[in-house]
């Protein structure tokens, strides 16, 4: 999922190389699902810690048929372990990462259609359903920073999702977005941004 990164660099004592320390980013691909994800990342030599949150809202989500007002929240923590030091190469770094997340979603599910005898109008009734889950897993990926400061991050992996409130899990699990039923699910993304 795409990065716009705001990053600062500091110098090593041994040479003139500079390297990434902080990264503020968002994921534009989440816009495809009517969402916005923001996060902060801090790097040491071979370790990176990343925290992010996401908010999703769609008044008429097409993947949920006649349901309306899909709204979801997500919070996540990641720990990255890089194969090379910051000072070795600021341009390309491979990593292995672990993540833990929590997400919650609500949707107004279409239940019944009635007709008002007085006005003759059709009246749809909805039931608000909610589901939430926790998840954890691992993934592998790479970071690239161009000479001009543009950034690319891509990853692939997966993890286990366990529902903690599943009243609406069977309705919200569409295998396309935000699975809320117990599952082992793949995870991948590409992020793109700018560093300075």
N, CA and C of each residue as an Amber inpcrd file, in Angstrom:
protein
   588
   0.8350000  -1.1850000   0.0000000   0.0000000   0.0000000   0.0000000
   0.8790000   1.2470000   0.0000000   0.5250000   2.2670000  -0.7730000
   1.4610000   3.3070000  -1.1960000   1.8780000   4.2540000  -0.0770000
   3.1950000   4.6490000  -0.0460000   3.7750000   5.5260000   0.9800000
   3.9330000   6.9460000   0.4730000   3.5240000   7.9300000   1.2380000
   4.1100000   9.2620000   1.0740000   4.8960000   9.4660000   2.3530000
   6.2280000   9.5740000   2.2430000   7.0830000   9.5340000   3.4200000
   7.7330000  10.8730000   3.6750000   7.7260000  11.2500000   4.9240000
   8.4680000  12.4260000   5.3390000   9.5730000  11.9090000   6.2310000
  10.8220000  12.0910000   5.8310000  11.9080000  11.4050000   6.4900000
  13.0440000  12.3720000   6.7720000  13.7600000  12.1010000   7.8630000
  14.9350000  12.8980000   8.1800000  16.1500000  11.9970000   8.1760000
  17.3140000  12.5740000   7.8870000  18.5330000  11.8110000   7.7900000
  19.5740000  12.4180000   8.7340000  20.4680000  11.5670000   9.2390000
  21.5610000  12.0510000  10.0740000  22.8680000  11.4260000   9.5930000
  24.0090000  12.0080000   9.9490000  25.2940000  11.5530000   9.4630000
  25.9260000  10.5640000  10.4250000  26.7120000   9.6100000   9.8560000
  27.5110000   8.7180000  10.6780000  28.8090000   9.4300000  11.0390000
  29.4930000   8.9430000  12.0950000  30.7590000   9.5380000  12.4930000
  31.8820000   9.1310000  11.5480000  31.7540000   7.9340000  10.9280000
  32.8630000   7.3830000  10.1630000  32.9310000   7.8970000   8.7330000
  31.8280000   8.3390000   8.1620000  31.8560000   8.7970000   6.7850000
  30.7670000   9.8290000   6.5600000  30.5900000  10.2040000   5.2890000
  29.6450000  11.2560000   4.9720000  28.2730000  10.7230000   4.5770000
  28.0650000   9.4020000   4.6840000  26.7800000   8.8350000   4.2980000
  25.6820000   9.3040000   5.2480000  24.5180000   9.4720000   4.7010000
  23.3670000   9.8040000   5.5260000  22.3620000   8.6770000   5.4420000
  21.4920000   8.5540000   6.4520000  20.5590000   7.4420000   6.4400000
  19.2470000   7.8050000   7.1180000  18.2320000   7.0500000   6.7430000
  16.8670000   7.2710000   7.1750000  16.7080000   7.0600000   8.6720000
  16.0000000   7.9600000   9.3320000  15.6790000   7.8070000  10.7450000
  14.1750000   7.8240000  11.0040000  13.4390000   8.7440000  10.3850000
  12.0020000   8.9030000  10.6490000  11.2170000   8.9150000   9.3430000
   9.9960000   8.4240000   9.4070000   9.1850000   8.2960000   8.2060000
   7.7140000   8.5000000   8.5720000   7.0800000   9.5070000   7.9850000
   5.6430000   9.7280000   8.1500000   4.9980000   9.4420000   6.7980000
   3.9520000   8.6220000   6.7830000   3.4620000   8.1490000   5.4910000
   1.9480000   7.9790000   5.4660000   1.4130000   7.8260000   4.2520000
   0.0380000   7.3990000   4.0770000  -0.0210000   6.3930000   2.9330000
  -1.1430000   5.7020000   2.8060000  -1.2970000   4.6410000   1.8170000
  -2.3980000   5.0020000   0.8260000  -2.0440000   5.5680000  -0.3270000
  -3.0630000   5.9870000  -1.2960000  -3.9330000   4.8600000  -1.8240000
  -3.4430000   3.6140000  -1.8800000  -4.2820000   2.5280000  -2.3830000
  -5.5040000   2.2910000  -1.5030000  -5.4330000   2.7030000  -0.2360000
  -6.6130000   2.5710000   0.6280000  -7.7730000   3.4190000   0.1320000
  -7.4690000   4.4370000  -0.6850000  -8.5460000   5.2490000  -1.2540000
  -9.4690000   4.4060000  -2.1300000  -8.9420000   3.3180000  -2.7080000
  -9.7680000   2.4230000  -3.5180000 -10.9180000   1.8740000  -2.6750000
 -10.6650000   1.6810000  -1.3810000 -11.6700000   1.1560000  -0.4590000
 -12.2470000   2.2610000   0.4220000 -12.2240000   3.5010000  -0.0840000
 -12.7780000   4.6500000   0.6420000 -12.1270000   4.8230000   2.0040000
 -10.8210000   4.6850000   2.0450000 -10.1360000   4.7870000   3.3270000
  -8.9220000   5.6870000   3.2840000  -8.4340000   6.0350000   4.4700000
  -7.2220000   6.8280000   4.6380000  -6.4070000   6.2080000   5.7620000
  -5.1610000   5.8450000   5.4630000  -4.2590000   5.2810000   6.4710000
  -3.0470000   6.1770000   6.6290000  -2.7260000   6.5140000   7.8730000
  -1.5800000   7.3540000   8.2070000  -0.7050000   6.6200000   9.2080000
   0.6080000   6.8890000   9.1630000   1.4840000   6.2070000  10.1060000
   2.7990000   6.9220000  10.3130000   3.5380000   6.4280000  11.2910000
   4.8630000   6.9390000  11.6180000   5.8120000   5.7560000  11.7770000
   7.0220000   5.9180000  11.2590000   8.0230000   4.8550000  11.3020000
   9.3400000   5.4310000  11.7930000  10.0250000   4.7070000  12.6680000
  11.3470000   5.1290000  13.1290000  12.3280000   3.9880000  12.9130000
  13.5440000   4.3450000  12.4270000  14.5510000   3.3530000  12.0990000
  15.7870000   3.5020000  12.9830000  16.3050000   2.3400000  13.4210000
  17.6350000   2.2450000  13.9770000  18.4860000   1.5460000  12.9190000
  19.6400000   1.0100000  13.2610000  20.4960000   0.4010000  12.2420000
  19.8120000  -0.7200000  11.4690000  19.3370000  -1.7490000  12.1720000
  18.7250000  -2.8890000  11.4890000  17.2870000  -3.1330000  11.9290000
  16.7130000  -2.2240000  12.6960000  15.3570000  -2.4000000  13.2130000
  14.5180000  -1.1700000  12.8920000  13.2890000  -1.3880000  12.4990000
  12.3350000  -0.3030000  12.2870000  11.0420000  -0.6030000  13.0240000
  10.4520000   0.4160000  13.6440000   9.1720000   0.2800000  14.3390000
   8.1760000   1.1860000  13.6390000   7.0090000   0.6480000  13.3150000
   6.0140000   1.3990000  12.5570000   4.6640000   1.2890000  13.2530000
   3.9710000   2.4200000  13.4120000   2.6170000   2.4450000  13.9720000
   1.7210000   3.1990000  13.0020000   0.5340000   2.6510000  12.7500000
  -0.3650000   3.3270000  11.8180000  -1.8210000   3.1230000  12.2110000
  -2.6570000   4.0160000  11.7040000  -4.0930000   3.9150000  11.9190000
  -4.8170000   4.1900000  10.6160000  -5.9820000   3.5940000  10.4540000
  -6.7570000   3.7880000   9.2460000  -8.2270000   4.0060000   9.5430000
  -8.8690000   4.8110000   8.7060000 -10.3080000   5.0550000   8.8160000
 -10.9250000   4.8430000   7.4350000 -12.0410000   4.1110000   7.3840000
 -12.7100000   3.7860000   6.1230000 -14.1870000   4.1200000   6.2460000
 -14.7200000   4.7540000   5.2070000 -16.1500000   5.0610000   5.2080000
 -16.6820000   5.0530000   3.7800000 -17.8290000   4.4090000   3.5890000
 -18.4850000   4.4120000   2.2780000 -19.9870000   4.3690000   2.5050000
 -20.6930000   5.3840000   2.0250000 -22.1420000   5.4600000   2.2400000
 -22.8860000   4.3820000   1.4560000 -22.3410000   3.9760000   0.3080000
 -22.9990000   2.9550000  -0.5230000 -21.9620000   1.9500000  -1.0120000
 -21.4500000   1.0830000  -0.1310000 -20.4020000   0.1430000  -0.5280000
 -20.9360000  -0.9200000  -1.4800000 -20.4290000  -0.9490000  -2.7120000
 -20.9720000  -1.8480000  -3.7370000 -20.7560000  -3.3160000  -3.4040000
 -19.6810000  -3.6470000  -2.6650000 -19.4210000  -5.0550000  -2.3710000
 -20.3530000  -5.6040000  -1.3010000 -21.1650000  -4.7390000  -0.6850000
 -22.1010000  -5.2000000   0.3420000 -23.5520000  -5.0940000  -0.1290000
 -23.7960000  -5.2500000  -1.4150000 -25.1450000  -5.3200000  -1.9760000
 -25.9910000  -4.1130000  -1.5810000 -27.1020000  -4.3640000  -0.8370000
 -28.0230000  -3.2870000  -0.4830000 -27.7070000  -2.6320000   0.8560000
 -26.6190000  -3.0320000   1.4940000 -26.2600000  -2.4460000   2.7830000
 -25.6770000  -1.0440000   2.5740000 -25.7480000  -0.2170000   3.6260000
 -25.2710000   1.1680000   3.5190000 -24.4040000   1.5380000   4.7120000
 -23.7070000   2.6620000   4.5690000 -22.9430000   3.2830000   5.6560000
 -21.9120000   2.3320000   6.2650000 -21.0350000   1.8100000   5.4340000
 -19.9090000   1.0200000   5.9370000 -18.8950000   1.9540000   6.5760000
 -18.4750000   1.6400000   7.8100000 -17.4820000   2.4480000   8.5190000
 -16.5560000   1.5110000   9.2720000 -15.2430000   1.7580000   9.1830000
 -14.2810000   0.8710000   9.8320000 -13.0790000   1.6590000  10.3460000
 -12.4340000   1.0940000  11.3800000 -11.2210000   1.6490000  11.9580000
 -10.1780000   0.5390000  12.0210000  -8.9100000   0.9090000  11.9000000
  -7.8350000  -0.0710000  12.0340000  -6.6450000   0.5750000  12.7160000
  -6.0230000  -0.1280000  13.6500000  -4.7520000   0.3010000  14.2410000
  -3.7780000  -0.8600000  14.1480000  -2.5050000  -0.5260000  13.9620000
  -1.5210000  -1.5710000  13.6510000  -0.1360000  -1.1640000  14.1200000
   0.6420000  -2.1640000  14.5680000   2.0440000  -1.9740000  14.9460000
   2.8760000  -2.9980000  14.1840000   4.0040000  -2.5510000  13.6170000
   4.9150000  -3.4260000  12.8710000   6.3260000  -3.2760000  13.4070000
   7.0810000  -4.3750000  13.3880000   8.5130000  -4.3480000  13.6910000
   9.2430000  -4.9420000  12.4980000  10.1840000  -4.1690000  11.9200000
  10.9520000  -4.6120000  10.7600000  12.3770000  -4.9630000  11.1730000
  12.9180000  -6.0350000  10.5870000  14.3010000  -6.4460000  10.7930000
  14.9990000  -6.4320000   9.4290000  15.9120000  -5.4740000   9.2360000
  16.5710000  -5.2930000   7.9490000  17.7910000  -6.1950000   7.8160000
  18.1070000  -6.5920000   6.5730000  19.2600000  -7.4540000   6.3240000
  20.5650000  -6.6760000   6.2580000  20.4860000  -5.3500000   6.1030000
  21.7000000  -4.5320000   6.0690000  21.5000000  -3.2770000   6.9080000
  22.5970000  -2.6850000   7.3490000  22.5420000  -1.5080000   8.2040000
  22.1260000  -0.2820000   7.4140000  21.6360000   0.7220000   8.1350000
  21.2980000   2.0010000   7.5050000  22.5000000   2.5720000   6.7540000
  23.6770000   2.5150000   7.3900000  24.8600000   3.1330000   6.8090000
  25.4140000   2.3390000   5.6260000  25.0090000   1.0590000   5.4840000
  25.4870000   0.2420000   4.3720000  24.8920000   0.7100000   3.0520000
  23.5830000   0.9440000   3.0460000  22.9140000   1.3690000   1.8150000
  21.6080000   2.0440000   2.1620000  21.4860000   3.2950000   1.7950000
  20.2240000   3.9800000   2.0540000  19.2690000   3.7880000   0.8920000
  19.7500000   3.1800000  -0.2070000  18.9430000   3.0930000  -1.4200000
  18.0920000   1.8270000  -1.5180000  18.5760000   0.7040000  -1.0210000
  17.8330000  -0.5520000  -1.1360000  18.0720000  -1.4010000   0.1100000
  16.9670000  -1.8160000   0.7580000  17.0910000  -2.6340000   1.9720000
  16.0020000  -3.6990000   1.9840000  16.4060000  -4.9450000   2.1840000
  15.4690000  -6.0490000   2.3700000  15.1140000  -6.1590000   3.8400000
  13.9030000  -6.6500000   4.1460000  13.5270000  -6.8200000   5.5440000
  12.5370000  -7.9650000   5.7250000  12.4730000  -8.4350000   6.9710000
  11.4400000  -9.3480000   7.4420000  10.7060000  -8.6080000   8.5490000
   9.3890000  -8.7180000   8.6040000   8.6200000  -7.9340000   9.5790000
   7.5400000  -8.7770000  10.2470000   7.1640000  -8.3670000  11.4400000
   6.0280000  -8.9440000  12.1610000   5.0370000  -7.8300000  12.4420000
   3.7330000  -8.1650000  12.4410000   2.7290000  -7.1360000  12.6870000
   1.6440000  -7.6580000  13.6260000   0.9850000  -6.7170000  14.3010000
  -0.2000000  -6.9970000  15.1050000  -1.1930000  -5.8850000  14.8150000
  -2.4890000  -6.2290000  14.7010000  -3.4780000  -5.2140000  14.3680000
  -4.8120000  -5.4670000  15.0590000  -5.6150000  -4.4130000  15.1160000
  -6.9940000  -4.4700000  15.5920000  -7.8310000  -3.7090000  14.5870000
  -8.9990000  -4.2510000  14.2330000  -9.9040000  -3.5200000  13.3510000
 -11.3480000  -3.7640000  13.7410000 -12.1520000  -2.7470000  13.4820000
 -13.5690000  -2.7610000  13.8590000 -14.3660000  -2.1690000  12.7110000
 -15.5170000  -2.7610000  12.4110000 -16.3470000  -2.2440000  11.3210000
 -17.8200000  -2.3190000  11.6820000 -18.5930000  -1.3780000  11.1780000
 -20.0510000  -1.3890000  11.3210000 -20.6690000  -1.1410000   9.9500000
 -21.8600000  -1.6700000   9.7770000 -22.5920000  -1.4570000   8.5290000
 -24.0810000  -1.5380000   8.8260000 -24.8690000  -0.7440000   8.1110000
 -26.3260000  -0.8110000   8.2350000 -26.8320000  -1.8160000   7.2100000
 -27.2510000  -2.9870000   7.7130000 -27.6520000  -4.0700000   6.8240000
 -29.1190000  -3.9470000   6.4510000 -29.3930000  -4.0530000   5.1440000
 -30.7690000  -3.9710000   4.6410000 -31.5560000  -5.1850000   5.1270000
 -32.6510000  -4.9440000   5.8330000 -33.4320000  -6.0480000   6.4060000
 -34.7750000  -6.2650000   5.7180000 -35.5080000  -5.1990000   5.4180000
 -36.8750000  -5.3780000   4.9180000 -37.3340000  -4.1090000   4.1880000
 -38.2580000  -4.2980000   3.2820000 -38.8660000  -3.1690000   2.5840000
 -40.3660000  -3.1740000   2.8560000 -40.8640000  -2.0460000   3.3360000
 -42.2930000  -1.9200000   3.6260000 -42.8640000  -0.7420000   2.8410000
 -44.1670000  -0.7360000   2.6880000 -44.8370000   0.3500000   1.9900000
 -45.7300000   1.1020000   2.9650000 -45.5720000   2.4230000   2.9560000
 -46.3970000   3.2680000   3.8030000 -47.7640000   3.4170000   3.1410000
 -48.8020000   2.9340000   3.8300000 -50.1560000   2.9360000   3.2630000
 -50.6940000   4.3500000   3.0640000 -50.2060000   5.2920000   3.8760000
 -50.7020000   6.6650000   3.7980000 -50.0680000   7.4020000   2.6200000
 -48.7440000   7.3410000   2.5360000 -48.0370000   8.0860000   1.4860000
 -47.8070000   7.2610000   0.2250000 -47.8590000   5.9430000   0.3590000
 -47.5850000   5.0690000  -0.7780000 -46.1070000   4.9270000  -1.0820000
 -45.2510000   5.4600000  -0.2020000 -43.7980000   5.3920000  -0.4060000
 -43.2180000   4.0820000   0.1130000 -42.1290000   3.6680000  -0.5020000
 -41.3960000   2.4840000  -0.0460000 -40.4650000   2.8930000   1.0890000
 -40.4290000   2.0910000   2.1580000 -39.5880000   2.3810000   3.3180000
 -38.6650000   1.1800000   3.5580000 -37.3490000   1.4200000   3.4870000
 -36.3710000   0.3670000   3.7720000 -35.9780000   0.4340000   5.2470000
 -35.8920000  -0.7070000   5.8840000 -35.4380000  -0.7630000   7.2760000
 -34.0550000  -1.4030000   7.3230000 -33.2180000  -0.9040000   8.2330000
 -31.8380000  -1.3780000   8.3450000 -31.5250000  -1.7590000   9.7840000
 -30.6090000  -2.7090000   9.9330000 -30.1090000  -3.1020000  11.2420000
 -28.6140000  -2.8250000  11.2790000 -28.1540000  -2.1210000  12.3040000
 -26.7370000  -1.8200000  12.4460000 -26.0170000  -3.0480000  12.9960000
 -25.0310000  -3.5740000  12.2460000 -24.2530000  -4.7170000  12.7090000
 -22.7890000  -4.3180000  12.8470000 -22.0880000  -4.9680000  13.7880000
 -20.7100000  -4.6170000  14.1130000 -19.8650000  -5.8790000  14.2250000
 -18.6280000  -5.7680000  13.8290000 -17.6760000  -6.8690000  14.0100000
 -16.2950000  -6.2830000  14.2530000 -15.4760000  -6.9860000  15.0200000
 -14.1030000  -6.5600000  15.2430000 -13.2090000  -7.7840000  15.3570000
 -11.9370000  -7.5910000  15.0780000 -10.9910000  -8.7030000  15.0930000
  -9.6050000  -8.2170000  15.4760000  -8.7810000  -9.1380000  15.9600000
  -7.3560000  -8.8890000  16.1590000  -6.5990000  -9.8410000  15.2460000
  -5.4140000  -9.4360000  14.8410000  -4.6310000 -10.2690000  13.9470000
  -3.1460000 -10.0930000  14.1770000  -2.3770000 -11.0880000  13.7570000
  -0.9240000 -11.0300000  13.8480000  -0.3410000 -11.8960000  12.7470000
   0.8410000 -11.5080000  12.2610000   1.4600000 -12.2860000  11.2050000
   2.8350000 -11.7650000  10.8590000   3.3770000 -12.2670000   9.7510000
   4.7190000 -11.9010000   9.2970000   4.6790000 -11.6020000   7.8010000
   5.6540000 -10.8370000   7.3320000   5.7920000 -10.5920000   5.9050000
   7.2330000 -10.2430000   5.5730000   7.5940000 -10.3420000   4.2940000
   8.9120000  -9.9450000   3.8200000   8.7270000  -8.8020000   2.8320000
   9.7380000  -7.9530000   2.7040000   9.5890000  -6.8270000   1.7970000
  10.9010000  -6.1280000   1.5270000  10.8140000  -5.0020000   0.8070000
  11.9940000  -4.2010000   0.5420000  11.6330000  -2.7240000   0.5440000
  12.6190000  -1.9070000   0.9180000  12.5700000  -0.4390000   0.8910000
  13.5020000   0.0670000  -0.2000000  13.0670000   1.0390000  -0.9710000
  13.9370000   1.7010000  -1.9390000  13.7810000   3.2050000  -1.7610000
  14.9110000   3.9220000  -1.7240000  14.8940000   5.3850000  -1.7050000
  15.7410000   5.8580000  -2.8710000  15.1620000   6.6250000  -3.7690000
  15.8900000   7.1160000  -4.9460000  16.7850000   8.2820000  -4.5670000
  17.6900000   8.6430000  -5.4790000  18.5640000   9.8080000  -5.2460000
  17.7500000  11.0810000  -5.0700000  16.5740000  11.1270000  -5.7030000
  15.7310000  12.3110000  -5.5830000  14.8340000  12.3000000  -4.3630000
  14.8930000  11.2260000  -3.5590000  14.1070000  11.1630000  -2.3320000
  12.7880000  10.4260000  -2.4590000  12.4810000   9.8890000  -3.6410000
  11.2460000   9.1220000  -3.7740000  11.4110000   7.7450000  -3.1440000
  10.3420000   7.2350000  -2.5240000  10.4190000   5.9760000  -1.7970000
   9.4520000   4.9460000  -2.3590000   9.8670000   3.6900000  -2.2540000
   9.0400000   2.5550000  -2.6480000   9.1930000   1.4790000  -1.5950000
   8.0770000   0.9220000  -1.1540000   8.0910000  -0.1920000  -0.2110000
   7.0930000  -1.2260000  -0.7090000   7.5170000  -2.4740000  -0.7800000
   6.6260000  -3.5510000  -1.2170000   6.7900000  -4.7320000  -0.2700000
   5.6830000  -5.4430000   0.0080000   5.7640000  -6.5570000   0.9460000
   4.7520000  -7.6400000   0.5950000   5.0000000  -8.8470000   1.1170000
   4.1320000  -9.9990000   0.9080000   4.2360000 -10.9060000   2.1250000
   3.0920000 -11.3560000   2.6250000   3.0910000 -12.2500000   3.7800000
   1.6830000 -12.6740000   4.1330000   1.4340000 -12.8720000   5.4240000
   0.1070000 -13.2730000   5.8660000   0.0680000 -13.4610000   7.3660000
  -1.1340000 -13.7640000   7.8810000  -1.2790000 -13.9260000   9.3180000
  -2.6270000 -14.5020000   9.7070000  -2.8390000 -14.5980000  11.0130000
  -4.0500000 -15.1730000  11.5940000  -4.9440000 -14.0590000  12.1140000
  -6.2490000 -14.1340000  11.8120000  -7.2330000 -13.1690000  12.2880000
  -8.2230000 -13.8870000  13.2040000  -8.4690000 -13.3110000  14.3820000
  -9.3600000 -13.9160000  15.3710000 -10.4340000 -12.9040000  15.7530000
 -11.7240000 -13.2100000  15.5130000 -12.7830000 -12.2600000  15.8630000
 -12.9410000 -12.1290000  17.3710000 -13.1940000 -10.9020000  17.8320000
 -13.4760000 -10.6870000  19.2500000 -14.8820000 -10.1310000  19.4600000
 -15.5190000  -9.7220000  18.3780000 -16.9270000  -9.3330000  18.3950000
 -17.4560000  -9.6650000  17.0090000 -18.2630000 -10.7230000  16.9020000
 -18.5790000 -11.2570000  15.5850000 -20.0630000 -11.2430000  15.2470000
 -20.8030000 -10.3180000  15.8340000 -22.2320000 -10.2250000  15.5380000
 -22.4850000 -10.1180000  14.0410000 -21.6610000  -9.3340000  13.3540000
 -21.8800000  -9.1310000  11.9290000 -20.7820000  -9.7130000  11.0660000
 -19.9450000 -10.6070000  11.6170000 -18.7900000 -11.1070000  10.8800000
 -19.1760000 -11.8050000   9.5890000 -20.2680000 -12.5690000   9.6220000
 -20.6510000 -13.3070000   8.4110000 -21.0850000 -12.3730000   7.2990000
 -21.5300000 -11.1580000   7.6320000 -21.9420000 -10.1940000   6.6190000
 -20.7660000  -9.3490000   6.1290000 -19.7920000  -9.1100000   7.0160000
 -18.6910000  -8.2170000   6.6750000 -17.5210000  -8.9450000   6.0200000
 -17.4740000 -10.2500000   6.1130000 -16.3840000 -11.0010000   5.5060000
 -16.7020000 -11.2720000   4.0450000 -16.1560000 -10.4460000   3.1470000
 -16.4200000 -10.5800000   1.7160000 -15.2020000 -11.0590000   0.9420000
 -14.1150000 -11.4500000   1.6380000 -12.9000000 -11.9590000   1.0090000
 -12.2390000 -10.9430000   0.0830000 -12.7060000  -9.7040000   0.1040000
 -12.1100000  -8.6550000  -0.6990000 -11.5430000  -7.5720000   0.2090000
 -12.2160000  -7.3330000   1.3210000 -11.8630000  -6.2090000   2.1750000
 -12.2830000  -6.4960000   3.6120000 -11.3560000  -6.3130000   4.5600000
 -11.6280000  -6.4550000   5.9870000 -12.3030000  -7.7640000   6.3780000
 -11.6170000  -8.9000000   6.2750000 -12.2100000 -10.1460000   6.7660000
 -12.3460000 -10.0830000   8.2820000 -13.5140000 -10.4420000   8.7900000
 -13.7590000 -10.4010000  10.2280000 -14.0710000 -11.7670000  10.8120000
 -14.0210000 -12.8080000  10.0090000 -14.1750000 -14.1520000  10.5360000
 -12.7890000 -14.7460000  10.7850000 -12.7400000 -15.7940000  11.6250000
 -11.4630000 -16.4450000  11.9110000 -10.8580000 -16.9630000  10.6070000
  -9.6180000 -16.5960000  10.3400000  -9.0180000 -16.9800000   9.0590000
  -7.5120000 -16.8150000   9.1070000  -6.8300000 -17.5910000   8.2780000
  -5.4380000 -17.3370000   7.9390000  -5.4660000 -16.6980000   6.5600000
  -5.0110000 -15.4680000   6.4780000  -5.2080000 -14.6980000   5.2450000
  -3.8910000 -14.1320000   4.7290000  -3.7340000 -14.0440000   3.4060000
  -2.5380000 -13.4210000   2.8320000  -2.5830000 -11.9040000   2.9930000
  -1.4300000 -11.2970000   2.8600000  -1.3410000  -9.8460000   2.9620000
  -0.2280000  -9.3480000   2.0480000  -0.5230000  -8.3390000   1.2500000
   0.4880000  -7.7720000   0.3630000   0.2040000  -6.2920000   0.1460000
   1.2020000  -5.5600000  -0.2980000   0.9950000  -4.1460000  -0.5620000
   2.2120000  -3.5000000  -1.2010000   1.9770000  -2.3840000  -1.8490000
   3.0460000  -1.5670000  -2.4330000   2.8330000  -0.1420000  -1.9640000
   3.8810000   0.4990000  -1.5140000   3.7700000   1.8770000  -1.0350000
   4.7550000   2.7580000  -1.7880000   4.3590000   3.9890000  -1.9850000
   5.1760000   4.9180000  -2.7630000   5.1210000   6.2880000  -2.0970000
   6.2460000   6.9990000  -2.0690000   6.2210000   8.2990000  -1.4210000
   7.4270000   9.1510000  -1.7480000   7.7220000  10.0620000  -0.8370000
   8.8390000  10.9860000  -1.0200000   9.5470000  11.1980000   0.3060000
  10.8570000  11.1390000   0.2660000  11.6640000  11.2950000   1.4710000
  12.4990000  12.5620000   1.3910000  12.6880000  13.2040000   2.5590000
  13.6130000  14.3500000   2.6100000  14.1750000  14.5150000   4.0140000
